[in-house]
Amino acid sequence: MLPALALRLRVRVLLALLAAAAVCLLATPAVRKFACKIGAMDMPGESRRVHDHPIPRLGGLALFAGFLAGVLPFTGIDEPVQGILLGSVIIVVTGAVDDLVSLRPWVKLVLQIAAAVVAIRHGVVIRILTNPGDVSAEAIALGALSVPVTLLWIVGMTNALNLIDGLDGLAAGVCGIGCASMLAVSLFLPQATEISVLVAALGGACLGFLPFNINPAKIFMGDSGSLLLGYVLSTASVLGLFKMYTLVAFAVPVLTLALPLTDTVFAVVRRVSRGESPFHADRGHIHHRLIDMGLNQKQAVAALYVISSILGLSAVMLTSSGAIKAMLFLMALAVAAFLASRVIFRRDIDKALQAEKAAKTAVSAG
């Protein structure tokens, strides 16, 4: 039988998730009408955009409403949680203004740094790390590096979710999978009570938003949503997952959020190597490459969901079963995913070749 505290925690987590999902589900149609009324529309035309008609954005306002509905009634607002909530307000306002008037990249970056500093000043700081290569090693105190490392993590993750928000349902789904993984891991930590509720609320908000955001999308979350998701995930991981004095202190959050992090790193390297600004938008993201390989939006999003799930499950196993089992599990699933992708891509290539052959036959016959 579960101890009373653990049982109450699970009840609060469940209530937070349900409340966030319900409020976001109810708020999204109203936000959609509001976005249409004020002209907050995402217009097609650029090569990196895959939709062919105007779609309202500002969906982040509904996500934020759902998130607050899951957090405020079901968690104690201690200093770190207060810092996350105050920083979230800065992030959502920044994103909403950008959805309306397109802020310059450096302005958004400065405001993201300000939101990160708010959280840091309220105690959301990575103070220790362990050596992933030596289980017996003592925790490494970051000392003076604590603040810059935390700042880099929060700002980097905030932008990472923003960068992968390029297909219908992608950012919300990947965030939801990340929340599920972090929630499963955080429940192993006795000090992560409030973090579990935060993560559950964010995951619930994503769940309530997805029916309106999956392909074909009726509304986009916009920067107000994608920046919010990245900010809350990054700060929650600092408070919970980075506090484990074990091998998994660094590996778990990185594994859980590996997809957006990898895409962001490659995007920055790709742009800088071309002599472009790291903030220069392009069509080189993972989801764009899947589309260019012949997958449609639903197939590409499903493939990235699978990858995120594999990484999330590996993070959970790393916590509960040990590093060796988790790595073996990750390798086995990676091989399975690779073989499955080869089958899918081979099938799509065959279809494309058949269509090309049929077109040539029709032209020659005409």
N, C-alpha and C positions, 0 to 999 in steps of 0.2 A: 504494500500500500504506500502511496506517495506521501511524504511529509506534508504537513499542512501548508508550509510556506511555498514549497514547490508546486503544490496543487493550485494555490491561489495565483501563483505566477502564470501557470498555464491557462487559467481562466482569464486573467487579464490580457494575456497575449491573444487569445482567441477573440475576446470582446473587442480589443483594439483593431484587430484585422477586419472583423465583420463591420464595425462602425465605420472605419475608413472606406471600405469597399462600398457600403451603402450610400454614404454621403457623396462620394465621388461619382457613383452611378447616377444619383439624383441631380447633382450639380452640373454635370457635363452638358446636358442639353441646354440648360440656362446659359452657361458660358458660351456655348456655340452660337446661340441667338445673339448674345451680347457682342461677340466678335464680329459676326456678320453686320450688325447694326453700326459699329464704329469703323468698319472697314479693315479689321485686322485679318487680312487674307494672305495666304501663301500662294503666290502666283507661279505658274509654270513658265518654262522658257529656257532656264539655264540647263546646261548639259548634265549637271550633277543631280538635277531634280527629275524624279521619275513619274510624277503625276501630270496629268494633261488638262486639268481644269482647276480653277481657284478653290482652295479649301481653307476654312477658317482655322486660325491658330489660337493661342492664349489658353490652350487646354491645361496648362500648368496651374491656372487659378483653381480649377476643379481638383487637380491633384493635391494642391496645397490645402484646400478646404477639407478633403478627405484625410490627409495626413494629420491636420490639427484635431479633427474629430476623433481620431484614433489615439492621439497622444494625450491631450489635455485631461480627459476624464479618467484615464487609466494609469497614469504614471505620476510620481512625485517630481515636481519641477525643481530639482536641485541645481546647483550652479552650472555644471557642465551641460545639462539638458537645456537650461535657460540660454546658455551661450549658443547652442545649436539652433534653438528656435529664433533667437534674435538674428543670427547670421542667415537663417532661412528667409526671413523677411527681406533682408538686403538682396539676397539672391533672386527671390521671386520678383521683387520690384524691378531689379536690373533687367531680368529676362523679359518682363512684361513691356517695359519701355522699349527694349530692343525689338520685340515682336511688332511694335507699332511704328517706330521711327528708325530702326537700324542704327544702333550705336556703333561708334568706331571700336575696333578690337581692343585698343589700348585702354579705352574707357571701361569696357567690360572687365578687362583684366584687373584694373585698379580696384574696381568694386568687388570683384571676387576675392582679391587679397584682403580687402577690408572685412569682408564676411569671415574669412579664415582667421584673421587677427581677433575678431570678436570671440570666436569659439576658443581660440588659443588662450586668450586672457581669462576665459572662464574655466580653464583647466583641461581643455581637450588637447592634450599634448602627448606625443610619442616620447616617452622618457627612457625606455629600455628596448633593446633588441637582443636576440640570442644568435649564436652562430649556427646556421642551418647545417653545417658540415660536422658539428661536434655536439652530440646530444648531452655529453657530460659537462660542456663548457658553461661557465657562469654567465648570467645575463650581462650584457654590455650597456653601461649607462652612457647615454648620448651627451649628457652635460650641456655645453653651450650649443651643440648641434641640434638639440631637441626642437627648438622653435623653427629653424629653417627647414629641417627634415619634415616636420609636421605641416608647415606652410606649403612645401612642395607637394606633399601627398594630397592635401585637401584641394589645392588649386588644380593639380594635375587630374585628379579624379573628377572634379567638377566639370572640366572641359572634356574629359574622356567620354562621359555619357552624352554630352552635347554633340560630339563628333560622330557617334554611331547612330544618331537619330536621323537616319536617311531613308528608311523604308517604313511602311505602315506597320505599326505594332512592334517594331524592333526594340527601341529603347525601353519601352514599358515592359516588354516581355523579358528582356535580358536583366533589367533591374529587378523584376519580380522573382526571377530565378536566383539572382544574387541574394535577394532578401531571404528567400527560403533557405539557402545554404548558410547564410550568416546566422539566421535564426536557429537552425539546427545546431550549429557550432556553439552559439552563445548560450544555449540552454545547458551546455556542459560546464559553464563557468559560474561559480557561486556569486561572483561580484557583478554579473552582467544583467541584473534584473531589469533595470530601466532601459538598457540597450535593447533587450529582447522586445520590449513594448514598442520602442521607436522603430525598429526594423519591421515588426509586424504591421505597424500602422502604414509605413511606406509601401510595403508589399501589398497590403489591402487596397491602398489608393490606386496602385498600378492595376490590380485586378478589376476594380470598378471602372477604370478608364479604358481598358482594352476592348470591350464590346463596341466602343465608338471609334477606336483607333486601328483595329485590324483591317487588313485589305478587303474591300475598298474603304479607306478611312473617311469618316464623316467630319473629323476634327483632328488637328495636329496639336501636340503638347507645346510646341514652340520652345524658345529658349527659356521661357518662364518655367517650363516643366522639366526639360532635360538638365538644365543647370541645377534645379532643385534636387533631382534624383541623385546626381553625382555628388552634390554637397552633403546630403544626409547620409548616403552610403559611406563616404569617406570619413566623416566625423564619427559616425557610429562605429566604424571599424577601429578607429583610434581608441575610443573609450572601451571597447570590448576585446576585439581579437588581438590587438597589439599588446595587451596587458598580460598575456599568457607567458609565464617564465619557462617555456619549453621550446622544443625544436620548431613547433608550429607558429611561434610568435610572428614570424615574418611571412612564412609560406602560406598560411591560411588566407589572409586578406588578398594577397597577390593572386593566388589560385582562384579565389571566388570572383575576383574582378579582372581576371586575366584578359578576357576578350576586349573590353573597351581600352584597357591599358595598352595592350599590344597594338591595337589599331592606332592609338594616339602616338605611340613611340614611332611607328613606321611612317605616320603622316608627317610628323615633325622632321624626321630624317629625310624623307622624300622631298619635302619642300625646301629645306635648307640646302640640300645637295644640288637643287636646281637654281639656287640663288634667289629663291622666293621667300617671302615672309612666312613664318610658321603658322600664321593666322590666315594665309591665303587659301580660300576654298578650292577644292579640286574634286576630281572624280576617280580617286585612287583608293578609296576606302574598301575594306573587306567586302561590304555589302554591294558596292558598285562592281567589284570584280566578279562576284558571283552572278550578278545580272548580266555582265558582259560575256560570261561563260555559257550563257544560254538558259539560266534559271529564271523563272518568273518571280515576282515579288514574294508570293506565298512560299515557294520552294526555298528561296534564299533566306527568308526569315526563319523557316523551320530548321534549315541547316544550322543557322547560328544559334537557335534555341538548343539544339542538340549539343553543340559544342559547349555552350554555357552550362548546360546540365551536367555534362561529363566533368567539367572543371569543378563545378560546385560539389558534386558527389565525391570527387577526389579530396576536396577540402574537408568535407565531413568525415570521410574515412581516415584522413590524416589525423584528425582529432581523436576519433573513437577507437581506431584499430592500429594506429602506429604508422610510421613513415613507410616501411617496406611494403606493407599491404596496400597502402594508398598509391604508391608509385606503380606497383604491379597492376592495380586496378586501372589507373590512368593509362598505362601503356596498352593494356588489353582493349580498353574502350577506344583509344586513339587508333589502334590498328583496325578495329571494327568500323569506326567512323570513316577511316580512309578507304577501306574496301567498299563500303556503302556509297561513298561519294563517287568512287570510280564507276560503279554501276549506274548511278544516277546520271553522271555527266556523259557516260558512254551512250546511255539511252537518248539523252537530249541531243548529242552529236549525231546519232543515227537518224533521229527525227529531222534534224536540220538538213542532213545530207539527202534524205528522201524528199523533203520539200523542195530543195534546190534541183534535184533531178527531175521532179515532176514539173517544176516551172520551166526548165529547159526543154522538156518534152513538149509542153504546151506551146512554147514559143516556136519550136521547129515545126510542130504540126500546123500552126497558124500561118 
